[in-house]
Amino acid sequence: MDIEFVRSRFIKHFDGTTGSVYASPGRINLIGEHTDYNGGFVFPGAVDKGMIIEIKPNGEDKVKAYSIDLKDYVEFGLNEEDAPRASWARYIFGVCREMIKRGVEVKGFNTAFAGDVPLGAGMSSSAALESAYAYAINDLFGDNKIDKFELAKVGQATEHNYIGVKCGIMDQFASVFGKEGSLMRLDCRSLEYQYFPFKPEGYRLVLVDSVVKHELASSAYNKRRQSCENVVAAIAKKHEGVQFLRDCTLEMLAEVKEEVSAEDYMRAEYVIEEIQRVLDVCDALEKGDYETVGQKMFETHHGMSKKYEVSCEELDFLNDVAFDCGVTGSRVMGGGFGGCTINLVKNELYETFITTAKERFKEKFGRSPKVYDVVISDGSRKLL
Ligand code: GLA
């Protein structure tokens, strides 16, 4: 990410002065997909790609925002009725509104931003943007009185209330809390978390991007969430205290088989199994048992493809190629419907895998997948 680049555009676009500069990263997730909004566990880490924003209060009651990548400029006020139409600007507007709701006296500012998290690749470019603005606004207008968890929730609430995606907390949590060299296991029910240093001797983590852009807002994501809630409601009638699928076992699920749709049943089965897989992977990691980690990743892919049905032909193909090449673990990462696979690869297999994946994918789909080596990095921070 290039600070000087953002700064030069900020200077050029506004009045020649400079502001404060902040960065927030995108994320990977080793395992635990669609478990966050079910009160389960996730296992993300922040990456070395993200968003850089420059921001300076302008003494007015308007935000003047410039997207460097899109070369698009938007102005908006800070009241609820001032929501801008451009979707990228709605993220910034949403964060301002959510900070205001939490008592921060947000005033007008000039801002420019750019990012190198690939958009729609399942690495949470939107969470990176939200977290960067939440962090910056807290610093500039809020005396940093909002704690880090609440900043993550500001991003999540922005998605819920201004974008229309009923996402969980994983992406924003990872972007805010990221730590170089460590993955984080978050319990999304209690919000307790733990850093796990992740330096697998002899292996590399690599993302292969199907270049199919995923569209979470396309309602498929919210529909999955609804399925989970339907099942929880049925189980809660028989078992007091059940609030999330996290509180359910496969036996409890079996008890409501006749009361829920076959589709909802299958979705819930995936989630209950996936929550357990995160715990199994943590155990395996503590023993340095990467074969088990990899096996669980393949199981997740199978579940996401066949039970949760959030994969696509291109991602299934990349998963098959990884398996054929002897890759230790591979699966679709993030919300699904496109984006990347995450792959745990032995060093000596890396070159063969990447070459084969590129060649075979191109042969079949007529275009090359992109490849990103994972570098686990720090979360939201002030740069200048
Ligand atoms: C998206 C959402 C997250 C999470 C993942 C799936 O990235 O924003 O909250 O649900 O999908 O694990």
Boltz pocket constraint, residues with backbone or C-beta under 6 A from the ligand:
constraints:
  - pocket:
      binder: B
      contacts: [[A, 32], [A, 33], [A, 34], [A, 35], [A, 36], [A, 37], [A, 122], [A, 124], [A, 167], [A, 168], [A, 169], [A, 170], [A, 171], [A, 334], [A, 335], [A, 336]]
      max_distance: 6.0
